[in-house]
Amino acid sequence: MSIDGATAEQHDAFRGVKGAHDAALRGLDYLVNAGYQNMQVIMCVHRGNVQQMEDVVKLAVDHGAGSVKFSPVTNTGRGAAMHERGEALEFEERMEVDRWVREELRPRTKIGLVLNTPPALRPINELWRTKGRTGDCGVRRILGILGTGDIALCGIGRSIPELVYGRLGQDSIRDLWLHHPTLLELRRVLDDIHSFPGICRQCTHAGSCRTGCVAQNYVDSQSLVWPDPLCAEAERRGVFPDSRRRDKHSPQRR
């Protein structure tokens, strides 16, 4: 359930729909009251709402959610314009949010908090705590069903037509799952970790991270596998952890 601000004013302004905040909370309450104990609130974090993160967690607790996931706004859809306007979090801000959630917010919160920071940039004790889970979407095991009835990689199909595979009522989900060329290519490239581009080829987490969000990868590079922007920036700055490289003496090391 998407909750992008602790107040209706903040959430509705971000979503562009008056009443969206109250409707989202009602929907959350319906599901919790129906017995769902694993409801997750997802907050799209940007410079305009980063100060409300703790308040959103409190709101989630009050409404019976089981966890909150923080997903910084990506360079996709309306998020692309936010990046152009300087409203999205930059590298240092992303890493500081990660540290603050781990070290300060989580200890005083009784529900799970999920970060989508690449595992290569997480402390070892955090990986130990989560047993190596990356918090990704499990793209190899899902299909996205859009409100239009389209069957897609995920919600990205709303803006990337080539990542739409078919349509409910017209195409067999089984046939798409087993034979669609984009799905077959996705499985192939995700298995071939030694051919991953850039820093991903060296990374010890390549097999679990799988280059992060393949939808965002496609937006950024027209490729389903591509270095996460945080990892690429860490490599560019020379701060990608040497301990997370397979070959610490690689010529790409800085």
C-alpha positions, 0 to 999 in steps of 0.5 A: 500500500503506497503511503508517500506522506504522513498527511493528506496534504503531502500524500495527495500533492505527490499523487496528484489526487485529492483524497488519495491519502484517506482512501489508501488508509481505508484500503489498508484498514480493510485488509488488516481487518480481513486478517492480513498480517503482512501488509507493507506500506511503501513510501516513495522518498524524495527531498520533499518528504524525507523528513516525514519518514518516521511519521509514516512509520508511526502511521503504518504501525497505527494502522496495523501494517507489518512493515514499511519499505522505503523506495527513493523516487527513481528516474522513471515516469513522473520521477524523471521530471523530479530528478530534472528539478533536483527533487530526488535524493542524491548519492550522499542523501541516499546513503545518509538515509540508509544509515539513519534508518539502520542505526536510529529509526529501526531500533525504536520501531516495532515493525520491519523496515526495508531498504532497497539499497544494493547489498554491496553498499550495506554493512556486513552486520546488516547483511547478517541481520537480513540473512542476505535478503536484498529486498528486491521484487523477485522479478523472476517469479512474477508477472504484472497485471495492469489496470488495463488488463495488460500483462507486463514485466511489472507496473513499468509496462504503463510507460514502456510498451515493449515490456508488455507481454500480452493481455488478459482474456486474449493471451494465455498466461501459461504460454507467455510465461513459458515462451515469451522472448522477453521473459526467456531473455530476462532469465538468460541474462540474470543467470549469466552473472559473469557477463553482467556490465560494469561493476556488477561483473566484479561484485560478490553479490551479483548472484543475489542482487542481479543488478537491481531493478531490471525495469529501471535498468531498461529505462536507463540503458535499454538493457535488462541488466545494468549497474544500479545507479548507487553502485555505479556512482560509488564506483565512479567516486572510488568508494565502492567497497573493495571487500565486495569485489571478486578480484580486488586487484582488478584494473577497474579498482580505484 
